[in-house]
Amino acid sequence: MDTNDLKIFTTTYDNHSFSAASEKLFMSPQGVAKAINRMEADLSVQLFMRSKAGIKPTAYSHNLYNKATELELMFQSINAPTDDT
């Protein structure tokens, strides 16, 4: 799992859809699903319940989302330009 996988996860979580996430990320829905499946295998947990009606985050997914958004904010602050140049 890497930062790109976390971005895919948070975008999927926010949009409740592999297809909607794929549009925002300029990826195929299959690419998004593959990344989520890889994360689930790496973590040995299910992140989304899948049904014909769509996807629904699991309890583990809620916790991971909170941590992932914190990490995204940290990475943004690291990459922010400073006035110390």
Biopython code that builds the backbone (N, CA, C, O; Angstrom):
import numpy as np
from Bio.PDB.StructureBuilder import StructureBuilder

atoms = [
    (1, "MET", "N", (0.852, -1.167, 0.000)),
    (1, "MET", "CA", (0.000, 0.000, 0.000)),
    (1, "MET", "C", (0.902, 1.236, 0.000)),
    (1, "MET", "O", (1.912, 1.286, 0.703)),
    (2, "ASP", "N", (0.518, 2.227, -0.800)),
    (2, "ASP", "CA", (1.279, 3.466, -0.858)),
    (2, "ASP", "C", (0.330, 4.661, -0.817)),
    (2, "ASP", "O", (-0.882, 4.490, -0.685)),
    (3, "THR", "N", (0.872, 5.854, -0.927)),
    (3, "THR", "CA", (0.039, 7.055, -0.836)),
    (3, "THR", "C", (-0.977, 7.135, -1.975)),
    (3, "THR", "O", (-2.073, 7.667, -1.795)),
    (4, "ASN", "N", (-0.619, 6.616, -3.126)),
    (4, "ASN", "CA", (-1.562, 6.594, -4.247)),
    (4, "ASN", "C", (-2.760, 5.698, -3.914)),
    (4, "ASN", "O", (-3.903, 6.050, -4.207)),
    (5, "ASP", "N", (-2.497, 4.551, -3.305)),
    (5, "ASP", "CA", (-3.589, 3.658, -2.900)),
    (5, "ASP", "C", (-4.499, 4.350, -1.888)),
    (5, "ASP", "O", (-5.720, 4.212, -1.952)),
    (6, "LEU", "N", (-3.905, 5.092, -0.956)),
    (6, "LEU", "CA", (-4.725, 5.815, 0.031)),
    (6, "LEU", "C", (-5.594, 6.872, -0.634)),
    (6, "LEU", "O", (-6.740, 7.077, -0.234)),
    (7, "LYS", "N", (-5.054, 7.547, -1.652)),
    (7, "LYS", "CA", (-5.849, 8.546, -2.389)),
    (7, "LYS", "C", (-7.007, 7.864, -3.120)),
    (7, "LYS", "O", (-8.122, 8.387, -3.138)),
    (8, "ILE", "N", (-6.755, 6.721, -3.712)),
    (8, "ILE", "CA", (-7.810, 5.965, -4.384)),
    (8, "ILE", "C", (-8.871, 5.554, -3.370)),
    (8, "ILE", "O", (-10.068, 5.665, -3.633)),
    (9, "PHE", "N", (-8.424, 5.079, -2.211)),
    (9, "PHE", "CA", (-9.359, 4.678, -1.169)),
    (9, "PHE", "C", (-10.220, 5.849, -0.703)),
    (9, "PHE", "O", (-11.443, 5.727, -0.644)),
    (10, "THR", "N", (-9.597, 6.990, -0.370)),
    (10, "THR", "CA", (-10.379, 8.117, 0.150)),
    (10, "THR", "C", (-11.344, 8.665, -0.901)),
    (10, "THR", "O", (-12.455, 9.076, -0.569)),
    (11, "THR", "N", (-10.929, 8.673, -2.147)),
    (11, "THR", "CA", (-11.813, 9.150, -3.217)),
    (11, "THR", "C", (-12.986, 8.195, -3.397)),
    (11, "THR", "O", (-14.116, 8.635, -3.608)),
    (12, "THR", "N", (-12.733, 6.912, -3.316)),
    (12, "THR", "CA", (-13.805, 5.917, -3.410)),
    (12, "THR", "C", (-14.753, 6.061, -2.226)),
    (12, "THR", "O", (-15.972, 6.036, -2.398)),
    (13, "TYR", "N", (-14.205, 6.209, -1.042)),
    (13, "TYR", "CA", (-14.997, 6.383, 0.176)),
    (13, "TYR", "C", (-15.886, 7.627, 0.047)),
    (13, "TYR", "O", (-17.081, 7.568, 0.339)),
    (14, "ASP", "N", (-15.312, 8.739, -0.385)),
    (14, "ASP", "CA", (-16.060, 9.994, -0.515)),
    (14, "ASP", "C", (-17.189, 9.903, -1.537)),
    (14, "ASP", "O", (-18.239, 10.523, -1.370)),
    (15, "ASN", "N", (-16.964, 9.125, -2.598)),
    (15, "ASN", "CA", (-17.925, 9.063, -3.700)),
    (15, "ASN", "C", (-18.841, 7.849, -3.659)),
    (15, "ASN", "O", (-19.775, 7.759, -4.456)),
    (16, "HIS", "N", (-18.593, 6.914, -2.746)),
    (16, "HIS", "CA", (-19.427, 5.714, -2.598)),
    (16, "HIS", "C", (-19.566, 4.930, -3.892)),
    (16, "HIS", "O", (-20.592, 4.294, -4.135)),
    (17, "SER", "N", (-18.527, 4.977, -4.723)),
    (17, "SER", "CA", (-18.625, 4.326, -6.029)),
    (17, "SER", "C", (-17.237, 4.186, -6.652)),
    (17, "SER", "O", (-16.444, 5.127, -6.639)),
    (18, "PHE", "N", (-16.957, 3.012, -7.192)),
    (18, "PHE", "CA", (-15.726, 2.827, -7.944)),
    (18, "PHE", "C", (-15.748, 3.677, -9.211)),
    (18, "PHE", "O", (-14.741, 4.282, -9.579)),
    (19, "SER", "N", (-16.903, 3.719, -9.876)),
    (19, "SER", "CA", (-17.022, 4.477, -11.127)),
    (19, "SER", "C", (-16.835, 5.968, -10.913)),
    (19, "SER", "O", (-16.106, 6.620, -11.661)),
    (20, "ALA", "N", (-17.494, 6.514, -9.889)),
    (20, "ALA", "CA", (-17.358, 7.945, -9.617)),
    (20, "ALA", "C", (-15.922, 8.287, -9.209)),
    (20, "ALA", "O", (-15.387, 9.318, -9.614)),
    (21, "ALA", "N", (-15.308, 7.424, -8.412)),
    (21, "ALA", "CA", (-13.911, 7.644, -8.020)),
    (21, "ALA", "C", (-13.004, 7.594, -9.242)),
    (21, "ALA", "O", (-12.072, 8.389, -9.367)),
    (22, "SER", "N", (-13.280, 6.661, -10.135)),
    (22, "SER", "CA", (-12.429, 6.524, -11.318)),
    (22, "SER", "C", (-12.491, 7.778, -12.187)),
    (22, "SER", "O", (-11.479, 8.183, -12.758)),
    (23, "GLU", "N", (-13.652, 8.388, -12.293)),
    (23, "GLU", "CA", (-13.780, 9.626, -13.076)),
    (23, "GLU", "C", (-12.960, 10.750, -12.453)),
    (23, "GLU", "O", (-12.277, 11.485, -13.164)),
    (24, "LYS", "N", (-13.021, 10.886, -11.150)),
    (24, "LYS", "CA", (-12.279, 11.939, -10.456)),
    (24, "LYS", "C", (-10.768, 11.714, -10.529)),
    (24, "LYS", "O", (-9.990, 12.666, -10.568)),
    (25, "LEU", "N", (-10.370, 10.454, -10.547)),
    (25, "LEU", "CA", (-8.947, 10.109, -10.544)),
    (25, "LEU", "C", (-8.382, 9.863, -11.943)),
    (25, "LEU", "O", (-7.193, 9.583, -12.093)),
    (26, "PHE", "N", (-9.233, 9.967, -12.964)),
    (26, "PHE", "CA", (-8.822, 9.703, -14.341)),
    (26, "PHE", "C", (-8.231, 8.307, -14.493)),
    (26, "PHE", "O", (-7.181, 8.106, -15.103)),
    (27, "MET", "N", (-8.960, 7.345, -13.907)),
    (27, "MET", "CA", (-8.591, 5.933, -13.970)),
    (27, "MET", "C", (-9.792, 5.150, -14.480)),
    (27, "MET", "O", (-10.895, 5.688, -14.574)),
    (28, "SER", "N", (-9.582, 3.899, -14.805)),
    (28, "SER", "CA", (-10.710, 3.034, -15.134)),
    (28, "SER", "C", (-11.335, 2.528, -13.830)),
    (28, "SER", "O", (-10.647, 2.433, -12.814)),
    (29, "PRO", "N", (-12.637, 2.202, -13.851)),
    (29, "PRO", "CA", (-13.254, 1.613, -12.663)),
    (29, "PRO", "C", (-12.549, 0.317, -12.248)),
    (29, "PRO", "O", (-12.455, 0.008, -11.060)),
    (30, "GLN", "N", (-12.058, -0.433, -13.231)),
    (30, "GLN", "CA", (-11.345, -1.670, -12.934)),
    (30, "GLN", "C", (-10.034, -1.380, -12.195)),
    (30, "GLN", "O", (-9.640, -2.134, -11.306)),
    (31, "GLY", "N", (-9.365, -0.287, -12.564)),
    (31, "GLY", "CA", (-8.130, 0.101, -11.883)),
    (31, "GLY", "C", (-8.377, 0.482, -10.429)),
    (31, "GLY", "O", (-7.593, 0.142, -9.543)),
    (32, "VAL", "N", (-9.482, 1.195, -10.195)),
    (32, "VAL", "CA", (-9.850, 1.562, -8.827)),
    (32, "VAL", "C", (-10.164, 0.298, -8.027)),
    (32, "VAL", "O", (-9.670, 0.123, -6.913)),
    (33, "ALA", "N", (-10.980, -0.572, -8.595)),
    (33, "ALA", "CA", (-11.353, -1.816, -7.911)),
    (33, "ALA", "C", (-10.118, -2.667, -7.621)),
    (33, "ALA", "O", (-10.018, -3.275, -6.556)),
    (34, "LYS", "N", (-9.188, -2.711, -8.556)),
    (34, "LYS", "CA", (-7.966, -3.488, -8.365)),
    (34, "LYS", "C", (-7.149, -2.926, -7.196)),
    (34, "LYS", "O", (-6.624, -3.689, -6.384)),
    (35, "ALA", "N", (-7.040, -1.605, -7.109)),
    (35, "ALA", "CA", (-6.302, -0.972, -6.009)),
    (35, "ALA", "C", (-6.974, -1.261, -4.669)),
    (35, "ALA", "O", (-6.300, -1.554, -3.682)),
    (36, "ILE", "N", (-8.305, -1.177, -4.639)),
    (36, "ILE", "CA", (-9.038, -1.465, -3.398)),
    (36, "ILE", "C", (-8.857, -2.932, -3.016)),
    (36, "ILE", "O", (-8.631, -3.249, -1.848)),
    (37, "ASN", "N", (-8.956, -3.817, -3.989)),
    (37, "ASN", "CA", (-8.750, -5.251, -3.721)),
    (37, "ASN", "C", (-7.348, -5.520, -3.180)),
    (37, "ASN", "O", (-7.172, -6.342, -2.281)),
    (38, "ARG", "N", (-6.349, -4.824, -3.730)),
    (38, "ARG", "CA", (-4.965, -4.980, -3.273)),
    (38, "ARG", "C", (-4.837, -4.500, -1.824)),
    (38, "ARG", "O", (-4.179, -5.147, -1.009)),
    (39, "MET", "N", (-5.463, -3.374, -1.510)),
    (39, "MET", "CA", (-5.426, -2.865, -0.140)),
    (39, "MET", "C", (-6.095, -3.840, 0.820)),
    (39, "MET", "O", (-5.585, -4.102, 1.910)),
    (40, "GLU", "N", (-7.242, -4.376, 0.407)),
    (40, "GLU", "CA", (-7.945, -5.338, 1.253)),
    (40, "GLU", "C", (-7.081, -6.573, 1.505)),
    (40, "GLU", "O", (-7.058, -7.099, 2.618)),
    (41, "ALA", "N", (-6.378, -7.031, 0.484)),
    (41, "ALA", "CA", (-5.494, -8.185, 0.651)),
    (41, "ALA", "C", (-4.320, -7.846, 1.570)),
    (41, "ALA", "O", (-3.960, -8.642, 2.438)),
    (42, "ASP", "N", (-3.723, -6.667, 1.381)),
    (42, "ASP", "CA", (-2.589, -6.252, 2.218)),
    (42, "ASP", "C", (-2.997, -6.115, 3.683)),
    (42, "ASP", "O", (-2.240, -6.486, 4.581)),
    (43, "LEU", "N", (-4.199, -5.581, 3.921)),
    (43, "LEU", "CA", (-4.665, -5.333, 5.286)),
    (43, "LEU", "C", (-5.428, -6.511, 5.888)),
    (43, "LEU", "O", (-5.688, -6.535, 7.091)),
    (44, "SER", "N", (-5.783, -7.474, 5.064)),
    (44, "SER", "CA", (-6.583, -8.639, 5.478)),
    (44, "SER", "C", (-7.934, -8.227, 6.080)),
    (44, "SER", "O", (-8.395, -8.806, 7.064)),
    (45, "VAL", "N", (-8.548, -7.222, 5.467)),
    (45, "VAL", "CA", (-9.875, -6.755, 5.881)),
    (45, "VAL", "C", (-10.681, -6.384, 4.646)),
    (45, "VAL", "O", (-10.128, -6.159, 3.569)),
    (46, "GLN", "N", (-11.980, -6.324, 4.815)),
    (46, "GLN", "CA", (-12.848, -5.845, 3.750)),
    (46, "GLN", "C", (-13.118, -4.365, 3.994)),
    (46, "GLN", "O", (-13.566, -3.983, 5.075)),
    (47, "LEU", "N", (-12.848, -3.535, 2.991)),
    (47, "LEU", "CA", (-13.040, -2.093, 3.135)),
    (47, "LEU", "C", (-14.436, -1.650, 2.720)),
    (47, "LEU", "O", (-14.981, -0.699, 3.281)),
    (48, "PHE", "N", (-15.010, -2.332, 1.746)),
    (48, "PHE", "CA", (-16.338, -1.976, 1.246)),
    (48, "PHE", "C", (-17.193, -3.222, 1.087)),
    (48, "PHE", "O", (-16.725, -4.255, 0.608)),
    (49, "MET", "N", (-18.445, -3.113, 1.493)),
    (49, "MET", "CA", (-19.423, -4.163, 1.217)),
    (49, "MET", "C", (-19.929, -3.895, -0.198)),
    (49, "MET", "O", (-20.341, -2.780, -0.518)),
    (50, "ARG", "N", (-19.895, -4.910, -1.028)),
    (50, "ARG", "CA", (-20.322, -4.762, -2.420)),
    (50, "ARG", "C", (-21.679, -5.426, -2.611)),
    (50, "ARG", "O", (-21.930, -6.518, -2.099)),
    (51, "SER", "N", (-22.553, -4.745, -3.359)),
    (51, "SER", "CA", (-23.856, -5.307, -3.708)),
    (51, "SER", "C", (-24.280, -4.739, -5.060)),
    (51, "SER", "O", (-23.593, -3.892, -5.631)),
    (52, "LYS", "N", (-25.387, -5.201, -5.550)),
    (52, "LYS", "CA", (-25.891, -4.678, -6.825)),
    (52, "LYS", "C", (-26.260, -3.202, -6.711)),
    (52, "LYS", "O", (-26.275, -2.479, -7.707)),
    (53, "ALA", "N", (-26.557, -2.758, -5.486)),
    (53, "ALA", "CA", (-26.924, -1.361, -5.251)),
    (53, "ALA", "C", (-25.697, -0.452, -5.145)),
    (53, "ALA", "O", (-25.837, 0.771, -5.150)),
    (54, "GLY", "N", (-24.506, -1.031, -5.049)),
    (54, "GLY", "CA", (-23.296, -0.231, -4.954)),
    (54, "GLY", "C", (-22.384, -0.716, -3.849)),
    (54, "GLY", "O", (-22.399, -1.892, -3.486)),
    (55, "ILE", "N", (-21.592, 0.194, -3.317)),
    (55, "ILE", "CA", (-20.655, -0.163, -2.251)),
    (55, "ILE", "C", (-20.982, 0.630, -0.990)),
    (55, "ILE", "O", (-21.513, 1.739, -1.044)),
    (56, "LYS", "N", (-20.645, 0.023, 0.143)),
    (56, "LYS", "CA", (-20.873, 0.660, 1.432)),
    (56, "LYS", "C", (-19.631, 0.436, 2.293)),
    (56, "LYS", "O", (-19.163, -0.697, 2.410)),
    (57, "PRO", "N", (-19.086, 1.506, 2.902)),
    (57, "PRO", "CA", (-17.896, 1.336, 3.732)),
    (57, "PRO", "C", (-18.158, 0.451, 4.947)),
    (57, "PRO", "O", (-19.249, 0.464, 5.517)),
    (58, "THR", "N", (-17.151, -0.309, 5.329)),
    (58, "THR", "CA", (-17.227, -1.129, 6.540)),
    (58, "THR", "C", (-16.776, -0.289, 7.739)),
    (58, "THR", "O", (-16.303, 0.834, 7.568)),
    (59, "ALA", "N", (-16.921, -0.829, 8.938)),
    (59, "ALA", "CA", (-16.467, -0.128, 10.144)),
    (59, "ALA", "C", (-14.962, 0.127, 10.076)),
    (59, "ALA", "O", (-14.506, 1.211, 10.440)),
    (60, "TYR", "N", (-14.189, -0.852, 9.618)),
    (60, "TYR", "CA", (-12.748, -0.675, 9.476)),
    (60, "TYR", "C", (-12.446, 0.465, 8.513)),
    (60, "TYR", "O", (-11.518, 1.246, 8.721)),
    (61, "SER", "N", (-13.242, 0.544, 7.463)),
    (61, "SER", "CA", (-13.067, 1.570, 6.448)),
    (61, "SER", "C", (-13.218, 2.974, 7.028)),
    (61, "SER", "O", (-12.483, 3.883, 6.644)),
    (62, "HIS", "N", (-14.159, 3.157, 7.945)),
    (62, "HIS", "CA", (-14.359, 4.470, 8.579)),
    (62, "HIS", "C", (-13.089, 4.903, 9.315)),
    (62, "HIS", "O", (-12.663, 6.053, 9.201)),
    (63, "ASN", "N", (-12.498, 3.996, 10.058)),
    (63, "ASN", "CA", (-11.277, 4.297, 10.800)),
    (63, "ASN", "C", (-10.119, 4.597, 9.849)),
    (63, "ASN", "O", (-9.390, 5.570, 10.041)),
    (64, "LEU", "N", (-9.954, 3.770, 8.836)),
    (64, "LEU", "CA", (-8.884, 3.979, 7.864)),
    (64, "LEU", "C", (-9.052, 5.322, 7.160)),
    (64, "LEU", "O", (-8.067, 6.017, 6.912)),
    (65, "TYR", "N", (-10.274, 5.688, 6.841)),
    (65, "TYR", "CA", (-10.538, 6.960, 6.166)),
    (65, "TYR", "C", (-10.053, 8.128, 7.033)),
    (65, "TYR", "O", (-9.393, 9.040, 6.534)),
    (66, "ASN", "N", (-10.376, 8.100, 8.313)),
    (66, "ASN", "CA", (-9.943, 9.180, 9.204)),
    (66, "ASN", "C", (-8.424, 9.287, 9.245)),
    (66, "ASN", "O", (-7.875, 10.388, 9.197)),
    (67, "LYS", "N", (-7.751, 8.157, 9.333)),
    (67, "LYS", "CA", (-6.283, 8.154, 9.365)),
    (67, "LYS", "C", (-5.696, 8.583, 8.020)),
    (67, "LYS", "O", (-4.711, 9.320, 7.977)),
    (68, "ALA", "N", (-6.289, 8.131, 6.945)),
    (68, "ALA", "CA", (-5.787, 8.465, 5.607)),
    (68, "ALA", "C", (-5.934, 9.954, 5.316)),
    (68, "ALA", "O", (-5.046, 10.553, 4.710)),
    (69, "THR", "N", (-7.040, 10.558, 5.739)),
    (69, "THR", "CA", (-7.209, 11.997, 5.508)),
    (69, "THR", "C", (-6.211, 12.793, 6.350)),
    (69, "THR", "O", (-5.723, 13.832, 5.905)),
    (70, "GLU", "N", (-5.904, 12.323, 7.552)),
    (70, "GLU", "CA", (-4.867, 12.974, 8.369)),
    (70, "GLU", "C", (-3.518, 12.911, 7.651)),
    (70, "GLU", "O", (-2.786, 13.900, 7.604)),
    (71, "LEU", "N", (-3.197, 11.745, 7.095)),
    (71, "LEU", "CA", (-1.939, 11.595, 6.363)),
    (71, "LEU", "C", (-1.889, 12.501, 5.139)),
    (71, "LEU", "O", (-0.853, 13.104, 4.860)),
    (72, "GLU", "N", (-2.995, 12.604, 4.407)),
    (72, "GLU", "CA", (-3.034, 13.477, 3.234)),
    (72, "GLU", "C", (-2.743, 14.922, 3.630)),
    (72, "GLU", "O", (-2.005, 15.619, 2.935)),
    (73, "LEU", "N", (-3.318, 15.372, 4.739)),
    (73, "LEU", "CA", (-3.066, 16.736, 5.216)),
    (73, "LEU", "C", (-1.595, 16.922, 5.597)),
    (73, "LEU", "O", (-1.007, 17.969, 5.325)),
    (74, "MET", "N", (-1.007, 15.909, 6.224)),
    (74, "MET", "CA", (0.409, 15.985, 6.576)),
    (74, "MET", "C", (1.276, 16.078, 5.332)),
    (74, "MET", "O", (2.207, 16.883, 5.282)),
    (75, "PHE", "N", (0.978, 15.259, 4.323)),
    (75, "PHE", "CA", (1.757, 15.302, 3.088)),
    (75, "PHE", "C", (1.599, 16.643, 2.385)),
    (75, "PHE", "O", (2.558, 17.157, 1.809)),
    (76, "GLN", "N", (0.406, 17.211, 2.426)),
    (76, "GLN", "CA", (0.193, 18.528, 1.820)),
    (76, "GLN", "C", (1.034, 19.584, 2.529)),
    (76, "GLN", "O", (1.619, 20.452, 1.881)),
    (77, "SER", "N", (1.097, 19.512, 3.857)),
    (77, "SER", "CA", (1.880, 20.501, 4.595)),
    (77, "SER", "C", (3.373, 20.333, 4.330)),
    (77, "SER", "O", (4.110, 21.319, 4.315)),
    (78, "ILE", "N", (3.825, 19.104, 4.122)),
    (78, "ILE", "CA", (5.229, 18.858, 3.801)),
    (78, "ILE", "C", (5.574, 19.466, 2.442)),
    (78, "ILE", "O", (6.656, 20.026, 2.262)),
    (79, "ASN", "N", (4.656, 19.354, 1.495)),
    (79, "ASN", "CA", (4.892, 19.827, 0.141)),
    (79, "ASN", "C", (4.571, 21.298, -0.052)),
    (79, "ASN", "O", (4.801, 21.839, -1.133)),
    (80, "ALA", "N", (4.046, 21.954, 0.967)),
    (80, "ALA", "CA", (3.684, 23.360, 0.846)),
    (80, "ALA", "C", (4.940, 24.227, 0.756)),
    (80, "ALA", "O", (5.914, 23.994, 1.472)),
    (81, "PRO", "N", (4.912, 25.224, -0.124)),
    (81, "PRO", "CA", (6.081, 26.114, -0.213)),
    (81, "PRO", "C", (6.238, 26.925, 1.073)),
    (81, "PRO", "O", (5.259, 27.246, 1.748)),
    (82, "THR", "N", (7.463, 27.240, 1.389)),
    (82, "THR", "CA", (7.735, 28.048, 2.572)),
    (82, "THR", "C", (8.342, 29.373, 2.157)),
    (82, "THR", "O", (8.773, 29.535, 1.015)),
    (83, "ASP", "N", (8.375, 30.309, 3.070)),
    (83, "ASP", "CA", (8.948, 31.619, 2.807)),
    (83, "ASP", "C", (10.433, 31.674, 3.131)),
    (83, "ASP", "O", (11.049, 32.736, 3.043)),
    (84, "ASP", "N", (11.011, 30.541, 3.503)),
    (84, "ASP", "CA", (12.407, 30.479, 3.924)),
    (84, "ASP", "C", (13.354, 30.223, 2.760)),
    (84, "ASP", "O", (14.366, 29.548, 2.948)),
    (85, "THR", "N", (13.071, 30.728, 1.577)),
    (85, "THR", "CA", (13.947, 30.468, 0.427)),
    (85, "THR", "C", (14.940, 31.570, 0.201)),
    (85, "THR", "O", (15.744, 31.496, -0.728)),
]
sb = StructureBuilder()
sb.init_structure("model")
sb.init_model(0)
sb.init_chain("A")
sb.init_seg("    ")
for serial, (resi, resn, name, xyz) in enumerate(atoms, 1):
    if name == "N":
        sb.init_residue(resn, " ", resi, " ")
    sb.init_atom(name, np.array(xyz, "f"), 0.0, 1.0, " ", f" {name:<3s}", serial, name[0])
structure = sb.get_structure()
